[in-house]
């Protein structure tokens, strides 16, 4: 059975910065993601889902021929006009399948650059989450189109910072601090929030460059409003020397829904006025399950502990290293045989890393998976809404010229992750958002390129 990447479309050989994950589809081992209920698929995708669910098993020997019957004609039809994309956090079978069909796996920073780096490619199909696809769309050229295999695939952290939740607070803070306030928007935000960053002369950031972006903003002498992840903000602040007493966490919607300036206590108002860094009180539920005791347990067992900076600062402080998904994946790829690594991040990623480690003689465990403990590492449920039928259906319908409008991603789209309802901006509003959000993304790119040049 063929398990190599097919040669249609783009491959890692087209881009020196692209690396294969090292994951392989193994004959005889089931494609393991749990089947989604049929009513979770949009109407146009249900015929494909019904075929998939009717397959006798989930072995590659069964699934791949079914997929090939749709995927190969689509890939031949589009050639280099099509690029498949996925994030490291997707379930193992999606990472392996996207790579098998010539696609690219990357972190959110590299994904955002794909339209910019590939102006000759017309169609980009992403198997990840909506904010990532929207970032790609913000930076796209006019002739390019971006599609997502499941528009209801979202991020719980981004859901804590929807524009209707955050903009009223931003307006009050801007009225109070004026041009002194600059917004840094984590990539895990909608285009509408990224536009706030651009409007204030701020920037987008990712976990791989948050420290550098925060340092860039600090050099401007501005008061920074960092949204939406308080933990990434606190960890980045420590890295650039902003002390805790110069930070203020604005309680998020999970803690104090609808909070406004008038609702703050006198002490909270004074702390906010005296802060250099204002942090929106959002977080990732996957990363907040980790504790310092878990770090110490695995260190005592001889493991090197590496964590994502969305983890609480107390965890990052005692870990052996912290960094983005690309940092964590590279650590496994480069580890010497016999190495033992405990990783604190999204569960699908850690399982993928453990699979990679097994091929290299490296032991990888999830930091939370301590024997005789009630805690376990968990995957992101909303990110897991991409599966083989979603990928097959979109590619086949796109080949036929029948790709559903719901799967085409435009800047400013607001999608309800529960219902799939989409609100799309009017052309004038969309143009204004693109200008502001692109300015923030390009500020991030400039910071990264400047930092790389300085270190080379």
VENCOR-V479021 format. One record per backbone hydrogen bond with DSSP energy under -1.0 kcal/mol. NH is the residue of the N-H (numbers start at 1). CO is the residue of the C=O. If there is no record, write none. Layout:
NH&CO ; NH&CO
This chain:
6&100 ; 14&11 ; 15&12 ; 18&15 ; 29&26 ; 31&58 ; 40&37 ; 41&38 ; 45&42 ; 49&45 ; 50&46 ; 51&47 ; 52&48 ; 53&49 ; 54&50 ; 55&52 ; 62&59 ; 63&59 ; 64&60 ; 66&62 ; 67&63 ; 68&64 ; 69&65 ; 70&67 ; 71&67 ; 72&68 ; 74&70 ; 75&71 ; 76&72 ; 77&73 ; 78&74 ; 79&75 ; 81&78 ; 82&79 ; 83&123 ; 85&125 ; 86&104 ; 90&87 ; 95&91 ; 96&92 ; 97&93 ; 98&94 ; 99&95 ; 100&96 ; 101&97 ; 102&99 ; 103&98 ; 104&84 ; 106&86 ; 111&107 ; 112&108 ; 114&111 ; 117&113 ; 118&114 ; 121&118 ; 123&81 ; 124&145 ; 125&83 ; 126&147 ; 127&85 ; 130&153 ; 133&129 ; 134&130 ; 135&131 ; 136&132 ; 137&133 ; 138&134 ; 139&135 ; 144&141 ; 145&122 ; 147&124 ; 148&407 ; 149&126 ; 153&150 ; 159&155 ; 160&157 ; 161&158 ; 165&162 ; 166&162 ; 167&163 ; 170&166 ; 171&167 ; 172&168 ; 173&169 ; 174&170 ; 175&171 ; 176&172 ; 177&173 ; 178&174 ; 180&177 ; 181&178 ; 182&223 ; 184&225 ; 185&203 ; 186&227 ; 187&205 ; 189&187 ; 194&190 ; 195&191 ; 197&193 ; 198&194 ; 199&195 ; 200&196 ; 201&198 ; 202&197 ; 203&183 ; 204&440 ; 205&185 ; 209&206 ; 210&206 ; 213&209 ; 214&210 ; 215&211 ; 216&212 ; 217&213 ; 218&214 ; 219&215 ; 220&217 ; 221&218 ; 222&217 ; 223&180 ; 224&276 ; 225&182 ; 226&278 ; 227&184 ; 230&282 ; 233&229 ; 234&230 ; 235&231 ; 236&232 ; 237&233 ; 238&234 ; 239&235 ; 240&236 ; 242&237 ; 246&243 ; 247&244 ; 248&277 ; 250&279 ; 256&252 ; 259&256 ; 263&260 ; 264&261 ; 269&265 ; 270&266 ; 271&267 ; 272&268 ; 273&269 ; 274&270 ; 275&272 ; 276&246 ; 277&246 ; 278&224 ; 279&248 ; 280&226 ; 281&250 ; 282&228 ; 282&280 ; 288&284 ; 295&291 ; 296&292 ; 297&293 ; 298&294 ; 299&295 ; 300&296 ; 302&299 ; 303&298 ; 304&340 ; 306&342 ; 307&321 ; 308&344 ; 311&308 ; 315&312 ; 316&312 ; 317&313 ; 320&305 ; 323&307 ; 328&324 ; 329&325 ; 330&326 ; 331&327 ; 332&328 ; 333&329 ; 334&330 ; 338&361 ; 339&336 ; 341&363 ; 342&304 ; 343&365 ; 344&306 ; 347&378 ; 350&346 ; 351&347 ; 352&348 ; 353&349 ; 354&350 ; 355&351 ; 356&352 ; 357&353 ; 358&354 ; 359&355 ; 360&357 ; 362&357 ; 363&339 ; 365&341 ; 367&343 ; 369&366 ; 370&368 ; 373&370 ; 391&387 ; 392&388 ; 393&389 ; 394&390 ; 395&391 ; 396&392 ; 397&393 ; 398&394 ; 399&395 ; 400&396 ; 401&398 ; 402&397 ; 407&404 ; 408&405 ; 409&146 ; 413&410 ; 414&423 ; 416&421 ; 420&416 ; 423&414 ; 430&426 ; 431&427 ; 432&428 ; 433&429 ; 434&430 ; 435&431 ; 436&432 ; 437&433 ; 438&434 ; 439&435 ; 440&436 ; 441&437 ; 442&438 ; 443&439 ; 444&440 ; 445&441 ; 446&442 ; 447&443 ; 448&444 ; 449&445 ; 450&446 ; 451&447 ; 452&448 ; 453&449 ; 454&450 ; 455&451
